[in-house]
């Protein structure tokens, strides 16, 4: 298949490109290489594929409809995996307009290009943040998601609704995957596991927001990739929202402790107040993913952190 990956130079996107290329697919990557974090990281993520005849890279923005139209006209695309977005909960509080423009309008641009070229399948990267401060013990896809507590979460929820609209009106098949805190080799440097590993290694103080009891359902990158690939192949129904998580919620304090043990250095912790927009917990019900996609996350947190730290040390 010819598969377009938006955001294909980032952590998840570049890892997905490698996997799809290894399975003999043709990969078309769109990424704007913005400066949200060090651009050289994305450059390194894609460098090893630039000589591959089944790999094409377009340095453009999903907000640029004209450029997207050119890409869609130039390539015979079978499936779109739409990962591109302005990421991060806390930065979205500072720049909500930019998040709406990129995440919502960029998604509409993708959908309109698909409609114009009669491309019938999109896999969309949504987020567990759409659940907000859900009081339920476990987050299933049928829960109400109309109370997001950050602009980032609101844009992801809005995109899910827009995807349904284009499915309803134009017959585009959609699998929207709600990712639960993805980690592993190539993880963005602004995310907690990567940031904390660096600070622990350098004997710098970690800001721990809250008392350390907040929980996240961490998902290792290889498990996420298996879910995305299964979603690309899924054809039983025309519209689905599906959780992809690890099924093993970890407290913030235990996450820090696991990194400490793996690196072999104690963390210096400074406790800080909880941040606006941060949720108390995420707990993934991935039974629907198992039923529809055969999804079965098999990397426990300790193994995943050990793999991440090995990669982290190799890059230092």
N, C-alpha and C positions, 0 to 999 in steps of 0.2 A: 504493500500500500504506500501511497504518497501521503505523509502525515505532516501537517503544519503545526508547529509548537510555538505559541506566543509566549514570550518570557523564556525562550529556550536557551538563554545563556546563564540563567540563574541556577540556584542550588538544585531545585527539583527538575527544572527544564533541561539542564545540561545532562543530568543523570539519566533522565528519560531518553534523551537523544542517543546517548551511548547504548542504552538497552535496545532501542528500536533499530539502530544501525546493526547491532550484533545479530538481530533477527532478520536482517536483509531487507528492511523497509527503507524507503527514501524519506529523508527528513528535511523539511524546510523550516528554518528558524527565523522568527521575528523577535528582535530585542532592541530596545533603544539605548542600552548601555548607560543608563543614567547614573548620576553620582550619589545616589542614596547611600551606597558604600563604595569602597575603593574599586574603581572601574577595572583595575588590573586583575582583580579576582575573576570577574566575568571573562576577561580576555583569556586567562589561563584555563577557564572551564571549557572554552570552545577551541583552543589552539590546536589540539591534537586531531580534530576532525576537519580542519579546513582543507586538507588535501584529499578528502574522501569524495569521490564522484557522486555518491548518493547523499551528500550533505550540502545544503545551500543556506547561506546566512545573509539575512537582510537587516541592516542597522537602521531601523525606523521605529516610529512610535505608533501604537494602536490608536492614538488620537488623530493621526494623519490619515484621513479616509482616502485621499487620492493615492497615497503611497500603497495603502492596503489593496486598493482596487488594482493597481499595477501588479502586485504580487499575486493576487488571485487570478488575474488574467494570464500571467506568465507561467503558472504552474497548474498541473492537473491534479488538484487536491481531492483526496478521498475523505479524510477526517481532519477535523480541527481539534487540537488539545489546547484549550485556552487557559494558560497559567499566568499571563501577564497581568500585573496589577500594581498599584502603589500599596506596599505592604506595611504592616505594623500598626498596632492599636494606638500607642501613645503619640506617634507623629501625626496620626489622622486628626487628633484633637487640635493640633497646631495649624494644619493645612487642609481643612475639610473641603474647600472648593477644589483643590487639586485632586483629592481622592475621588470626588464625584465626577470630575471631568475624565480622569483616566479610567477608573473602574467601571463607571456606568456608561459614559458615552463611548469609551473604547470598546466595550462589549457590544453595544448597539452597532458600532461600525463593523465589527466582525460578523455579526448576524446578518447585516445588510449585504455584506460581500458574499456571504454564503448563499443568501437568497438569490442574489443576482446570478450566481454561477451554478445554482441547483445542487449545492453541496448539502448532504442530508444528515450529517452526523457531527455533533460537537460534544466533547467531554470538557466540563468546566470545573475549575478549581474554586470551590467555595470554602467555607471555613467553619470550624466549631464555634467561632466567636458569634455566629448568628443566634446561638442559644441564649446569649446574655447571661444574667445571673439566674439561671434556671434552678428552681427549687427541687426538681426531681433528682432521685438518686442516680439515675442513668439516663443519658440523652438519646432518645430514639427519634427517628425522622418525622414521626407524626406529631411531635410537640409543637406548640405555638412558638413562632420565632418573630413576633411582631414587636418585641421590646429590646432591640439591640442597644447597647450602652456605649458605643463608640461610632464615629462616622465610618471607620473601616468596616465594622460589622454591618452597619446599615447599608453600605454599598454592596456587600456580598449578598445580603438578603434581597435587595432590590434586583440584583442581577438574576437571582434564581427566578423571580417573578417575570422578568423580561424574557428569560429563556422559555418559560412556559408559554408566554404570549406568542413568541415566534414559532414554537411548536404547534400551538393551537391554530394559528392563522396560516402557516406556510408548511406545516408537516415536517419541520426539522426535528430529528431525533436528538434527544438531550439526555446525558447522564451528568448530573451535578454532584460532584464528590465533596463532601464536607471533611476536609483534612483536620486531624487533631494533632497539633504541635509536632511537626515533622523535624527529625534530627538525623545526624549522621555525617559522613564525609561530605565536604563542600558546603556544610551549613553556613548560612549568612553570618558574618561576624557580629552583627548587632543582636542576634538571638541569644537567649540566656545561657544555654549550654556552652556555646562557643565563647561567649564573652567571659563567663565564669572560669572556664578552663584557662583562658589566657591570663586572667587576673590571679588565679591560684598559682599558676606556674611562675608568674612574675612577682609573687608575694605582695599583690595589691589588694586593697580592701574591696570587698563585694558589698554593694548596697542590696540588702534583702528587704523587699517591700512587704510590710506586714510581719506577722509573727512566725512565718515559715510554714503555716498550716494550709495555705492555698494548694490546690491539687491540679495537675495537668495530666492528661492522657497522652503520653509521648508515643510517637509512631516512628519506627525506624524507616529510613529512606527506601530500603529494598522492599519492605512491605507495602509502602505507598506505591512504588513502581508496579508491583504485581497487581494492585487494585486498578491503577490507571490502564494498564494493558488489557485487563479483563473488561474494563468499561469500554475500551475501543472496540472490542470484539462483540460486546453485548448487543443483541438485536431482538429480544423477546417483547419489549414494550417500547413505546415512543418517548416517554418522559419518566425519569426517575431521579429522586434525590437520595443519595446513599452516603452514610457515614463511613469513613476510613480511619480507624484508630488502632491503638495498640492493645486496648482492653486491660491496661495495668496502670491506673492512676497513681502518680507519685507526688508526695508533698514536696514543696519547694525546699524544705530543710533536708529531706532525704535525697533529693536531686543533688544538692550541693555536697552532701556527705559521700555520695557515690563517686562524684568527680574527685573529691579529696582522696578517697581510697585508691582510685585508679591511678591518679597522678603521683600519689605518695607524698602529698604536701597538705598541711592544714590550711583551711581558708581563714582569712581575716574578714569577719562579718560586721557590718554596720547596719543595724536595723533601722528602717525608714518607714514612714506612713504608707499605707496602701495608695496606689496611684489611680486617678480617675480613669475609667474605661477598662480597668483590669477586672476580670471575672474571678469569682471565688474558686470555681472548680470547673473542670471539663471531664466528663466520664462517658466514654463512647459505648453505645450499643451497636456492635457491628454484625448483628445477626442477619440483617437484611443484606449486607454485603456478602456474607457467607452464602446465603440462599441464592442470590441472583448472580453473583460474580465468582463464587467459589473462593472468596477471600478468606485467608486464614493467617493472621499475623503470627510470625514464629520467631521474632527476635526479642528476647526479654531485655529489660532496661539495662541490667548490668553488662550483658554481652554487647548491646548497642553502644553503651558509653565506652567500653574497652576498645571497640572498633573505631569509634570517633577519636579517642585519645591517640590511638596508633597513627591515624591519619594526621591529626593535629601536630603531633611530634614530628612526623615526616616532613611537614611543611615549614617548620620553624628554621 
